[in-house]
Amino acid sequence: MFAIRKASHAGRRGKAGRPAGAGRVITVFSPKGGTGKTVTATNLSTAMAKHQGKKTLLLDLDLQFGDAAIMLGLEPEKTIQDLVTAPGELDPEKLAGYTSRHSSGVDVLPAPIRPEDAELVTEAKLARLMEVAKESYEVIVVDTSPFFHGPMLATLDQTDDLLLVCGLDVPTIKNVRLSLQTLQLLSFPPDRVRIVLNRANSNVGMKKGEVEAALEAKVRFEVPSDRVVPLAVNRSNPAVLSDPKSDFGRALREMSKALLPVASKNGKNRRFLGRGN
C-alpha cells in the first residue's frame, strides 16, 4: 500500500506540479523522535509571526501525539479533528473559527486530543485544509509525525520548504539518509529540502562535515545546543521569545528570515538563502 501511495503522489506531482497558493508552506520533519522537530516548528512559527511580521499558521500534523499546543502554553478548545469533521464546506472563515491565537500572533491548529482520532484526518480533508490555509496565511509551518504516512505525503504535495531535522548521532543520520532516499522516490524536488543540524555545537565526537559526507547533502541551517531551550519548553514559552538574544534565539530568527522570499530590484520575489547557497 505504501508503494502504491508513493507512486500515486509521484505521478500526481509530475503531471500537475505543486498546487498554487499565496501562502508559503514550511514543513518540519524528522524520521526519529527526540531530534527537536517540534521545538524547531514552534520557535520558527513564532519567529515568523513576531519578528518577521508574517500572518502565520502553525499546523500540528503529529496527529497522534502532537505537542505544539502545550509547548506554546495553549489549552485549545478545538483541534484539527473538530475542523475536518464539522459539517459544511471548509473556507477561510471556518478555519479561523477553529484556530487558537498565541501571544506572539501565530495561529495554532492543534493535533487531536485523543490518538484514535488521528485517522479522522484523511488525506482528502487535509489537502483541502492546506489549500484554504494558503489562501488565509502568508506562512504555514507544519509540524509532522516521524513517518511517511498519508498525511505526510499529502503535505509534501503542498510544501515549499522541507526542513529535515538531523542530530549528531548515528541512528538519526541513518534515518535521515533513508528519508532523503524516500523523498527521491517520491520525486520531491531536492532543491526544496533543507537539512537542519540541531545541537550542532555538541561535543559528541562527530562534526558537521561528517554528517554531510554521510548524507551526501549540505547542512543548510545549524542550530546550537542551548540551555535556554529545555527551560523554555518546561515553561511553555518559546525560547525565540523568552530569550531572543540567546544563541538559539538568534539562530531561529536567522532561519525565519532566510526562508522568506525577498523582493528583487525588478519587483519579483527571489529566495534569500544566505552565503554558500
C-alpha positions as CSV (number, residue, x, y, z in Angstrom):
1,M,0.0,0.0,0.0
2,F,2.8,2.4,0.8
3,A,4.4,1.7,-2.6
4,I,1.1,2.3,-4.4
5,R,0.6,5.6,-2.4
6,K,4.2,6.7,-3.3
7,A,3.6,6.0,-7.0
8,S,0.3,7.9,-6.8
9,H,1.9,11.0,-5.3
10,A,4.9,11.0,-7.5
11,G,2.7,10.7,-10.6
12,R,0.5,13.5,-9.5
13,R,3.4,15.8,-8.8
14,G,4.9,15.0,-12.2
15,K,1.7,15.8,-14.1
16,A,0.3,18.7,-12.3
17,G,3.1,20.2,-10.3
18,R,2.6,21.8,-6.9
19,P,-0.8,23.4,-6.3
20,A,-0.7,27.2,-6.5
21,G,-1.4,29.4,-3.5
22,A,-0.3,32.6,-1.8
23,G,0.9,31.2,1.5
24,R,4.3,29.6,1.8
25,V,4.3,26.1,3.4
26,I,7.3,25.1,5.5
27,T,7.2,21.5,6.7
28,V,9.4,20.4,9.6
29,F,10.1,16.7,9.5
30,S,12.4,14.2,11.3
31,P,12.3,10.4,10.9
32,K,13.3,10.0,14.6
33,G,11.8,11.3,17.8
34,G,13.8,13.5,20.1
35,T,15.7,15.5,17.5
36,G,14.0,18.8,18.3
37,K,11.4,18.8,15.5
38,T,8.5,20.3,17.5
39,V,10.9,22.8,19.2
40,T,12.0,23.9,15.8
41,A,8.5,24.2,14.4
42,T,7.1,26.1,17.4
43,N,10.0,28.5,17.6
44,L,10.1,29.0,13.8
45,S,6.4,29.8,13.6
46,T,6.5,32.3,16.5
47,A,9.6,33.9,15.0
48,M,7.8,34.3,11.7
49,A,4.8,36.0,13.4
50,K,6.7,38.1,16.0
51,H,10.0,39.0,14.3
52,Q,9.1,38.8,10.6
53,G,5.6,40.2,10.9
54,K,4.0,37.5,8.8
55,K,0.5,36.2,9.2
56,T,1.4,32.7,10.3
57,L,-0.4,29.4,11.0
58,L,1.2,26.5,13.0
59,L,-0.4,23.3,11.9
60,D,0.3,20.3,14.1
61,L,0.1,17.1,12.0
62,D,1.7,14.9,14.5
63,L,-1.8,13.6,14.7
64,Q,-1.5,11.0,17.5
65,F,0.9,12.7,19.9
66,G,1.3,16.3,18.8
67,D,2.8,18.7,21.4
68,A,2.7,22.1,19.6
69,A,-0.1,23.5,21.7
70,I,1.4,22.5,25.1
71,M,4.8,23.9,24.1
72,L,3.1,27.2,23.4
73,G,1.2,27.1,26.7
74,L,-2.2,26.8,24.9
75,E,-5.2,24.9,26.1
76,P,-7.3,25.0,22.9
77,E,-11.0,24.1,22.8
78,K,-10.9,22.9,19.2
79,T,-8.4,20.8,17.2
80,I,-7.9,19.8,13.6
81,Q,-10.1,16.8,14.2
82,D,-13.0,19.1,15.1
83,L,-12.4,21.1,12.0
84,V,-12.3,18.3,9.5
85,T,-15.3,16.5,10.9
86,A,-17.5,19.7,11.2
87,P,-20.4,19.8,8.7
88,G,-20.3,22.3,5.8
89,E,-17.7,23.5,3.3
90,L,-14.2,24.5,4.6
91,D,-13.4,28.1,3.9
92,P,-11.1,30.8,5.4
93,E,-13.8,32.0,7.8
94,K,-14.5,28.5,9.1
95,L,-10.7,27.8,9.5
96,A,-10.4,31.0,11.6
97,G,-13.0,29.7,14.0
98,Y,-11.0,26.6,14.9
99,T,-7.6,28.1,15.5
100,S,-6.1,29.4,18.7
101,R,-4.1,32.6,18.9
102,H,-0.8,32.7,20.7
103,S,0.5,35.9,22.2
104,S,3.2,36.1,19.5
105,G,0.5,36.4,16.9
106,V,0.8,32.9,15.5
107,D,-2.5,31.0,15.0
108,V,-2.3,27.3,16.0
109,L,-4.4,24.4,14.8
110,P,-3.6,21.7,17.3
111,A,-3.4,17.9,16.8
112,P,-6.4,15.8,18.1
113,I,-6.6,15.3,21.8
114,R,-7.0,11.5,21.6
115,P,-4.7,9.3,19.4
116,E,-7.5,7.3,18.0
117,D,-9.0,10.5,16.4
118,A,-6.0,10.8,14.1
119,E,-7.5,8.6,11.5
120,L,-10.4,11.0,11.0
121,V,-7.9,13.4,9.4
122,T,-7.9,11.9,5.9
123,E,-5.7,12.8,3.0
124,A,-8.5,14.4,1.1
125,K,-9.6,16.6,4.0
126,L,-6.0,17.6,4.7
127,A,-5.5,18.5,1.1
128,R,-8.5,20.9,1.2
129,L,-7.3,22.3,4.6
130,M,-3.9,23.1,3.1
131,E,-5.5,24.9,0.1
132,V,-7.6,27.1,2.4
133,A,-4.7,27.8,4.8
134,K,-2.6,29.0,1.9
135,E,-5.4,31.5,1.0
136,S,-5.6,32.8,4.6
137,Y,-1.9,32.9,5.7
138,E,1.4,34.2,4.4
139,V,3.3,31.3,6.1
140,I,2.1,27.9,7.2
141,V,4.6,26.0,9.4
142,V,3.7,22.3,9.6
143,D,4.9,20.0,12.4
144,T,4.8,16.4,11.4
145,S,5.0,12.9,12.8
146,P,8.2,10.9,12.2
147,F,6.5,8.7,9.5
148,F,5.9,8.8,5.7
149,H,2.2,8.1,6.1
150,G,-0.8,9.5,4.2
151,P,-1.0,13.0,5.9
152,M,2.8,13.5,5.4
153,L,2.6,12.6,1.8
154,A,-0.4,14.9,1.3
155,T,1.6,17.7,3.0
156,L,4.6,17.2,0.7
157,D,2.4,18.0,-2.3
158,Q,1.9,21.5,-0.9
159,T,5.4,22.0,0.6
160,D,7.7,24.9,-0.5
161,D,10.5,24.1,2.0
162,L,11.1,20.8,3.8
163,L,13.2,21.2,6.9
164,L,14.8,17.8,7.6
165,V,16.0,17.9,11.2
166,C,19.1,15.9,12.0
167,G,21.2,15.3,15.0
168,L,24.8,14.4,15.8
169,D,24.1,10.7,16.3
170,V,24.4,7.7,14.0
171,P,20.8,6.3,14.3
172,T,19.3,9.7,13.4
173,I,21.8,10.2,10.5
174,K,20.9,6.7,9.2
175,N,17.2,7.6,9.3
176,V,17.7,11.0,7.7
177,R,19.7,9.3,4.8
178,L,16.8,6.9,4.3
179,S,14.4,9.8,4.3
180,L,16.4,11.6,1.6
181,Q,16.2,8.4,-0.5
182,T,12.4,8.1,0.1
183,L,12.0,11.7,-1.0
184,Q,13.8,10.9,-4.2
185,L,11.5,8.0,-4.8
186,L,8.6,10.4,-4.3
187,S,10.0,12.8,-6.9
188,F,10.1,15.5,-4.3
189,P,12.3,18.4,-5.6
190,P,15.7,18.2,-3.9
191,D,16.1,22.0,-4.1
192,R,13.3,22.3,-1.6
193,V,15.0,20.2,1.1
194,R,16.9,22.0,3.8
195,I,19.0,19.9,6.3
196,V,18.8,21.4,9.8
197,L,21.6,20.2,12.1
198,N,20.2,20.5,15.6
199,R,22.5,20.8,18.7
200,A,25.3,21.4,16.1
201,N,27.9,22.5,18.7
202,S,27.6,19.4,20.9
203,N,30.9,17.7,21.7
204,V,29.9,14.1,20.9
205,G,32.7,13.0,18.6
206,M,31.1,14.0,15.4
207,K,31.3,17.1,13.2
208,K,29.2,18.8,10.6
209,G,31.4,17.6,7.8
210,E,31.0,14.0,8.8
211,V,27.2,14.4,8.7
212,E,27.3,16.0,5.3
213,A,29.5,13.2,4.0
214,A,27.2,10.5,5.4
215,L,24.1,12.2,4.0
216,E,25.7,13.3,0.7
217,A,24.0,16.6,1.2
218,K,24.9,20.0,2.6
219,V,23.7,21.2,6.0
220,R,21.7,24.4,5.4
221,F,21.0,25.5,9.0
222,E,22.9,24.9,12.2
223,V,21.0,25.3,15.5
224,P,23.2,25.3,18.6
225,S,22.6,23.4,21.8
226,D,21.5,26.0,24.3
227,R,20.3,25.6,27.9
228,V,17.6,28.1,27.3
229,V,15.7,25.6,25.2
230,P,14.7,23.0,27.9
231,L,13.9,25.9,30.3
232,A,11.6,27.4,27.6
233,V,10.0,24.1,26.9
234,N,9.2,23.5,30.6
235,R,7.8,27.0,30.9
236,S,5.7,26.6,27.6
237,N,7.3,29.8,26.2
238,P,9.3,29.5,23.0
239,A,13.0,30.4,23.5
240,V,12.9,32.7,20.5
241,L,10.5,34.9,22.5
242,S,11.7,34.3,26.1
243,D,15.4,34.8,25.3
244,P,15.7,36.2,21.7
245,K,19.4,37.2,22.3
246,S,20.5,33.6,23.1
247,D,22.4,31.6,20.6
248,F,19.4,29.5,19.9
249,G,17.1,32.6,19.5
250,R,19.4,34.2,17.0
251,A,19.7,31.0,15.0
252,L,16.0,30.6,14.7
253,R,15.4,34.3,13.8
254,E,18.0,34.0,11.1
255,M,16.3,30.8,9.8
256,S,13.0,32.5,9.7
257,K,14.4,35.3,7.7
258,A,16.3,33.0,5.3
259,L,13.1,31.0,4.5
260,L,11.2,34.1,3.3
261,P,11.4,35.4,-0.3
262,V,12.6,39.0,-0.7
263,A,11.8,41.4,-3.5
264,S,14.4,41.9,-6.1
265,K,15.1,45.2,-7.9
266,N,12.8,44.2,-10.8
267,G,9.9,43.8,-8.3
268,K,9.8,40.0,-8.4
269,N,10.3,37.8,-5.4
270,R,13.5,35.8,-5.1
271,R,14.7,33.4,-2.3
272,F,17.2,34.6,0.3
273,L,19.3,31.6,1.1
274,G,22.4,33.3,2.5
275,R,26.0,32.7,1.7
276,G,27.1,29.5,0.0
277,N,23.6,28.5,-1.3
